Amino acid sequence: MPEYPIVRLKRGRESSVVRRHPWIFSGAVATIEGSATRGQTVDVVTHDGRHLGLGAVSPPSQIRVRMWTMGENERDVDVDQGLFARRLDEALELRAPLLREPRGGCRLVYSESDRLPGVIVDRYADVLVVQFLSEGAERWRDTILDALEERLAPATIWERSDADVRAKEGLRSRTGLARGEEPPALLEIDEGGVTWKVDVRSGHKTGFYLDQRENRAAFVDHLRRHVLPDAPQARVLNAFAYTGGFGVLALSAGAGEVVQVEASKDCLRLGRENVEANDLDRDRLESVEGNVFSELRRFRSEGRRFDVVVLDPPKFVEHRKHVDRAARGYKDINLLACQLLAPGGTLVTFSCSGLLETELFQKIVADAALDAGREARVVRRLSQSEDHPVHLAFPEASYLKGLICRLV
């Protein structure tokens, strides 16, 4: 194994690495011995020189090192082309059933959870969308792209390295064609018999909310078994609709009316295209462009009521010091939803803020129901789909939480 620059930790700061957590923060580093360039592999050792593993150094970032290898079983493993090939093979094996869906969409690589820190790979039929979000991922970009081409032979690899986290790594945003041919303006994927149009060039995340796949299925199941038998003309409000996911599914299940509320005109347009792509009745769809908080207040003042309200807002909190402010935002929007629900109505509510813990989210929803004078019961708990696994040593990978609640 080559000799690498040494990152020596302060006394007593090695416990998280011993427990296989892949991040080393700048405050845990005592010294960096040798010339370590950005993204370079470094040898991480305890204060007295005991080897802990190999990682990628990022001098501009508060996360100073992201670990590639850890533990006794990887003591002699080097960071090279073979390492990335093995990690990618492990990730693909985990998603083997999803890969058998030729027109499907799924996440193939989920960063630290797949022991490839800073690497995201999403698949939309024969198009891959990649993100390189850390110094180490950036340094090995071409090696990872080569391995993806060799294993999957996609028509296109499109890059969306435009997430805010790159700035924290001192990296510029980058998007565009990485390998293969230009993708169409809109891709089409199939999910459970439903067609979705996806904008990988400029859509949120990599184009579609792949993490909600199993929750979309749970939503349809709940509608068909618990809502539509009693309310065959159910009125559904889909707030923060993006490209219409839950609203389109409500129409496909037989809802009588769906109202999509979204701030982006382009997203609403794509939501209408998704309705048309599935031969659904456009007359049962109302698209409302505007601030969701303001529009829901307007609905309340107009006395509108719904049988189902879906809330899937963007991340409200980026830093732990902002959790209280975010909690107020979640409380406000859930309060409005509870006030808009008819007796016996269903609230489907989500948070994708990883820093907002599940217990706190449930308390916020409970307080909102209480302030609205409603009794609420959780009938189903929701989380991110199975292609977004959570490594037990890296709980930060768990971020999406949701509740299906029945209100009286």
NORSULZI-V804719 format. One line per field, one symbol per residue. ss: DSSP state (H for helix, E for strand, L for the rest). burial: 1 if it has 9 or more other C-alpha atoms within 8 Angstrom, else 0. A space follows every 50 residues. Layout:
ss->???
burial->???
This chain:
ss->LLLLEEEEELLLLLHHHHLLLLEEEHHHEEEEELLLLLLLEEEEELLLLL EEEEEEELLLLLEEEEELLLLHHHLLLLLLHHHHHHHHHHHHHHLHHHHL LLLLEEEEEEHHHHLLLLEEEEEELLEEEEEELLHHHHHLHHHHHHHHHH HHLLLEEEEEELLLHHHHLLLLLEEEEEEELLLLLLEEEEELLEEEEELL LLLLLLLLLHHHHHHHHHHHHHHHHHHLLLLLLLEEEEELLLLLHHHHHH HHHLLLEEEEEELLHHHHHHHHHHHHHLLLLHHHEEEEELLHHHHHHHHH HHLLLEEEEEELLLLLLLLHHHHHHHHHHHHHHHHHHHHHEEEEEEEEEE ELLLLLLHHHHHHHHHHHHHHLLLLEEEEEEEELLLLLLLLLLLHHHLLL EEEEEEEL
burial->00001111110011001101111111011101000101111111111000 11111111001011111111100110001000111011011100100110 00111111111111011111111111111111111111001011101110 00010111111110011110101010100100100111111000111111 10100111011111110011011100110001111111111111111111 10111111111111001111111111100110011111110100111011 00001111111110011000011001101111111111011001111111 11111100001101111111010101010011111011111001001111 11111110
